């Protein structure tokens, strides 16, 4: 493999990892606050992709207007899921929340399957997003270039909110001790709603970028992508926002570069994320940037 080909694969891995990172941040934020693995998160990503698709195909909206609609729709869906499925179970055993999350996931998948069919739909990629750029022998589309840039910008925004605003202080305090936060006059349910809104919005952005780079959407698209994003969150350190982004990049690189070096294993590329996850858990169970949850959050 020559240097140009190697750098091309690294660029592809960076772009793929950015999409995993966007989705993984939502997993890690919800877990950091509620100790809940929100298995419906990958399906919220799917809903975001569908909303953007319908915004352009049905309502004739420009691409960026459709993206805004998708983000707002996913944000409202995340809040609704918390209000209907998770809020009544705040004081229930953890297993009840986990079962509720799995139930919501199946509900979304099968609802979209019934309403829109299981046949993949071609996503309408704007011409300027599919424009191919060549720099120093490296070839990439405009959407592949934008994904890591937007991921880093959104990470900076999330970290600013967490560590520089009163809402961020409330989120970190809530993650540490819910009862004490309630005693101090903070409405814990509103803060949890904010966390779901932020995580779902990021999932929608990830879903839109996934549809741009792999322009076919279907109701089951969030299952495997969501599991890989969850693996990324665990690899980076579940509960750490920066760790989720790092884990996303690592999983993306592993998936792309491993296939580039061993083309005969291309049929097993979906397994690489989970094999890497196993190795990380064997040697560092808290993940690369994992926290001691008795001392700190995020």
C-alpha positions as CSV (number, residue, x, y, z in Angstrom):
1,X,0.0,0.0,0.0
2,X,1.5,3.3,-1.1
3,X,1.4,6.5,1.0
4,X,-1.4,8.2,-1.0
5,X,-3.7,5.1,-0.6
6,X,-2.9,4.9,3.1
7,X,-3.8,8.6,3.6
8,X,-7.0,8.1,1.6
9,X,-8.0,5.3,3.9
10,X,-7.2,7.4,7.0
11,X,-9.3,10.2,5.6
12,X,-12.2,7.8,5.0
13,X,-11.8,6.4,8.5
14,X,-11.8,9.9,10.0
15,X,-15.1,10.7,8.2
16,X,-16.7,7.5,9.2
17,X,-15.5,7.9,12.8
18,X,-17.0,11.4,12.9
19,X,-20.5,10.0,12.2
20,X,-20.1,7.3,14.9
21,X,-18.9,10.0,17.3
22,X,-22.0,12.2,16.8
23,X,-24.2,9.4,17.8
24,X,-22.0,8.1,20.6
25,X,-22.1,11.5,22.4
26,X,-25.9,11.0,22.9
27,X,-25.3,7.6,24.4
28,X,-22.7,8.8,26.8
29,X,-24.6,11.9,27.9
30,X,-27.8,9.9,28.8
31,X,-25.7,7.3,30.5
32,X,-23.8,9.9,32.5
33,X,-27.0,11.3,33.9
34,X,-29.3,8.4,34.2
35,X,-27.0,5.3,34.1
36,X,-29.2,4.2,31.2
37,X,-28.1,2.7,27.9
38,X,-30.7,4.3,25.6
39,X,-30.9,1.6,23.0
40,X,-33.5,3.7,21.1
41,X,-30.8,6.2,20.3
42,X,-29.8,4.6,17.0
43,X,-33.4,4.7,15.9
44,X,-33.7,8.4,16.7
45,X,-30.8,8.7,14.2
46,X,-32.9,6.8,11.7
47,X,-35.9,9.1,12.3
48,X,-33.6,12.2,11.8
49,X,-32.5,10.8,8.4
50,X,-36.1,10.1,7.4
51,X,-37.3,13.6,8.5
52,X,-34.6,15.2,6.4
53,X,-35.6,13.0,3.4
54,X,-39.3,13.9,3.7
55,X,-38.4,17.5,4.2
56,X,-36.7,17.6,0.8
57,X,-38.7,15.0,-1.2
58,X,-42.2,15.7,0.1
59,X,-42.2,19.3,1.3
60,X,-39.6,20.6,-1.2
61,X,-37.5,22.2,1.4
62,X,-33.9,23.3,0.7
63,X,-31.3,20.9,2.2
64,X,-30.3,23.0,5.2
65,X,-34.0,23.8,6.0
66,X,-34.7,20.0,5.9
67,X,-31.7,19.4,8.3
68,X,-33.1,22.0,10.7
69,X,-36.5,20.3,10.5
70,X,-34.8,16.9,11.2
71,X,-32.9,18.2,14.2
72,X,-36.0,19.8,15.7
73,X,-38.1,16.7,15.1
74,X,-35.5,14.4,16.6
75,X,-35.1,16.8,19.5
76,X,-38.9,16.7,20.2
77,X,-38.9,12.9,19.8
78,X,-36.2,12.5,22.4
79,X,-38.1,14.7,24.8
80,X,-41.3,12.7,24.1
81,X,-39.6,9.4,24.7
82,X,-38.2,10.6,28.0
83,X,-41.6,11.9,29.1
84,X,-43.6,8.9,28.1
85,X,-41.3,5.9,28.6
86,X,-38.5,6.9,31.0
87,X,-39.9,9.6,33.4
88,X,-42.5,7.2,34.9
89,X,-39.7,4.7,35.6
90,X,-37.2,7.1,37.3
91,X,-37.4,5.2,40.6
92,X,-37.9,1.8,39.1
93,X,-35.1,-0.8,38.9
94,X,-32.5,-0.2,36.2
95,X,-33.6,-3.3,34.3
96,X,-37.1,-1.7,33.8
97,X,-35.5,1.3,32.1
98,X,-33.4,-1.0,29.9
99,X,-36.5,-3.0,28.8
100,X,-38.3,0.3,28.1
101,X,-35.4,1.4,25.9
102,X,-35.5,-1.8,23.9
103,X,-39.3,-1.5,23.6
104,X,-39.0,2.0,22.2
105,X,-36.4,0.9,19.8
106,X,-38.6,-1.9,18.4
107,X,-41.6,0.4,18.3
108,X,-39.8,3.0,16.2
109,X,-38.3,0.4,13.8
110,X,-41.6,-1.4,13.2
111,X,-43.7,1.8,13.1
112,X,-41.5,3.1,10.2
113,X,-41.5,-0.3,8.6
114,X,-45.3,-0.4,8.5
115,X,-45.7,3.2,7.5
116,X,-43.0,3.6,4.9
117,X,-42.0,0.0,4.0
118,X,-38.8,-1.9,4.4
119,X,-37.4,-1.1,0.9
120,X,-34.5,1.3,1.2
121,X,-35.2,4.8,-0.2
122,X,-32.6,6.8,-2.2
123,X,-31.6,9.9,-0.2
124,X,-31.6,13.1,-2.2
125,X,-28.0,14.3,-2.0
126,X,-27.6,18.0,-3.0
127,X,-25.1,18.4,-5.9
128,X,-22.8,20.6,-3.9
129,X,-22.6,17.9,-1.2
130,X,-21.7,15.2,-3.6
131,X,-19.0,17.4,-5.3
132,X,-15.7,15.5,-5.5
133,X,-12.6,17.3,-4.4
134,X,-9.0,16.2,-5.1
135,X,-6.1,17.6,-3.0
136,X,-2.6,16.2,-3.2
137,X,-4.0,13.0,-4.8
138,X,-6.6,12.5,-2.0
139,X,-10.2,12.3,-3.2
140,X,-13.2,13.1,-1.0
141,X,-16.7,14.5,-1.3
142,X,-17.8,17.7,0.2
143,X,-20.0,15.9,2.7
144,X,-17.1,13.7,3.8
145,X,-15.1,16.8,4.5
146,X,-17.8,18.5,6.4
147,X,-18.6,15.6,8.8
148,X,-15.4,15.8,10.9
149,X,-15.5,19.6,10.9
150,X,-19.0,19.8,12.2
151,X,-18.4,17.0,14.7
152,X,-15.5,19.0,16.2
153,X,-17.6,22.2,16.3
154,X,-20.5,20.4,17.9
155,X,-18.1,18.8,20.5
156,X,-16.8,22.2,21.4
157,X,-20.4,23.5,21.8
158,X,-21.3,20.6,24.0
159,X,-18.2,21.0,26.2
160,X,-18.9,24.7,26.5
161,X,-22.4,24.0,27.7
162,X,-21.2,21.4,30.2
163,X,-18.4,23.4,31.7
164,X,-19.2,27.1,31.1
165,X,-23.0,27.4,31.6
166,X,-25.3,27.0,34.6
167,X,-27.2,24.3,32.7
168,X,-23.9,22.4,32.3
169,X,-23.3,22.7,36.0
170,X,-26.8,21.4,36.7
171,X,-26.2,18.4,34.3
172,X,-23.0,17.5,36.0
173,X,-24.5,17.9,39.4
174,X,-27.5,15.8,38.4
175,X,-25.1,13.1,37.1
176,X,-23.4,13.0,40.5
177,X,-26.4,13.1,42.9
178,X,-30.0,13.4,41.8
179,X,-31.5,13.8,45.3
180,X,-29.1,16.6,46.3
181,X,-29.9,18.5,43.1
182,X,-33.6,18.3,43.8
183,X,-33.0,19.5,47.4
184,X,-31.2,22.6,46.0
185,X,-34.3,23.6,44.0
186,X,-33.2,22.4,40.5
187,X,-35.9,20.7,38.5
188,X,-34.1,17.4,37.7
189,X,-36.7,16.4,35.1
190,X,-36.1,19.6,33.0
191,X,-32.4,19.0,33.1
192,X,-32.9,15.4,32.0
193,X,-35.2,16.6,29.2
194,X,-32.4,18.9,28.1
195,X,-29.9,16.1,28.0
196,X,-32.3,14.0,25.8
197,X,-32.9,17.0,23.5
198,X,-29.1,17.5,23.0
199,X,-28.3,13.9,22.5
200,X,-31.2,13.4,20.0
201,X,-30.3,16.5,18.1
202,X,-26.7,15.1,17.6
203,X,-28.1,11.8,16.6
204,X,-30.2,13.5,13.9
205,X,-27.1,15.3,12.5
206,X,-25.3,12.0,12.5
207,X,-28.2,10.4,10.6
208,X,-28.3,13.1,8.0
209,X,-24.5,12.8,7.3
210,X,-24.8,9.1,7.2
211,X,-27.5,9.4,4.5
212,X,-25.4,11.9,2.6
213,X,-22.4,9.5,2.5
214,X,-24.4,6.3,2.1
215,X,-27.5,7.6,0.3
216,X,-30.0,4.9,1.1
217,X,-32.2,5.0,4.2
218,X,-34.5,2.3,5.7
219,X,-36.2,1.7,9.1
220,X,-33.5,-0.7,10.3
221,X,-30.5,1.5,9.4
222,X,-30.1,2.6,13.1
223,X,-29.7,-0.9,14.5
224,X,-26.1,-1.7,13.5
225,X,-25.0,1.9,13.4
226,X,-26.4,2.5,16.9
227,X,-24.6,-0.6,18.2
228,X,-21.3,0.6,16.7
229,X,-21.8,4.0,18.2
230,X,-22.5,2.4,21.6
231,X,-19.3,0.4,21.2
232,X,-17.5,3.7,20.4
233,X,-18.9,5.3,23.6
234,X,-17.7,2.3,25.7
235,X,-14.3,2.2,24.0
236,X,-13.8,6.0,24.6
237,X,-15.2,5.7,28.2
238,X,-18.9,5.7,28.7
239,X,-19.9,8.9,30.5
240,X,-17.1,11.0,28.9
241,X,-18.1,13.3,26.0
242,X,-14.6,13.6,24.8
243,X,-14.1,9.8,25.2
244,X,-17.2,9.2,23.0
245,X,-15.7,11.3,20.2
246,X,-12.3,9.6,20.6
247,X,-14.0,6.2,20.6
248,X,-16.0,7.1,17.4
249,X,-12.8,8.0,15.6
250,X,-11.0,4.8,16.8
251,X,-13.9,2.6,15.6
252,X,-14.1,4.4,12.3
253,X,-10.4,4.1,11.7
254,X,-10.4,0.4,12.8
255,X,-13.2,-0.5,10.4
256,X,-11.8,1.3,7.4
257,X,-8.0,0.7,7.8
258,X,-8.4,-3.0,8.7
259,X,-10.3,-3.7,5.5
260,X,-7.7,-1.7,3.5
261,X,-4.9,-3.8,4.9
262,X,-6.8,-7.1,4.8
263,X,-9.3,-6.9,1.9
264,X,-10.2,-10.6,2.2
265,X,-11.8,-9.7,5.6
266,X,-14.1,-7.1,4.0
267,X,-17.2,-9.3,4.7
268,X,-16.3,-9.1,8.4
269,X,-15.8,-5.4,8.7
270,X,-18.9,-4.9,11.0
271,X,-17.2,-7.2,13.5
272,X,-14.0,-5.1,13.9
273,X,-15.7,-2.5,16.2
274,X,-16.8,-5.2,18.6
275,X,-13.5,-7.1,18.6
276,X,-11.8,-3.8,19.4
277,X,-14.3,-3.2,22.1
278,X,-13.6,-6.6,23.7
279,X,-9.8,-5.9,23.8
280,X,-10.3,-2.5,25.3
281,X,-12.6,-3.9,28.0
282,X,-10.1,-6.6,28.8
283,X,-7.3,-4.2,29.6
284,X,-9.2,-1.0,30.6
285,X,-12.8,-1.7,31.6
286,X,-13.7,1.9,32.1
287,X,-12.6,2.8,28.5
288,X,-9.8,5.0,27.3
289,X,-11.0,8.2,28.9
290,X,-13.3,6.6,31.4
291,X,-14.1,8.2,34.7
292,X,-14.3,7.0,38.2
293,X,-18.0,7.7,38.7
294,X,-17.6,8.2,42.4
295,X,-15.4,11.3,41.7
296,X,-16.4,13.1,38.5
297,X,-18.7,13.2,35.4
298,X,-18.2,14.0,31.8
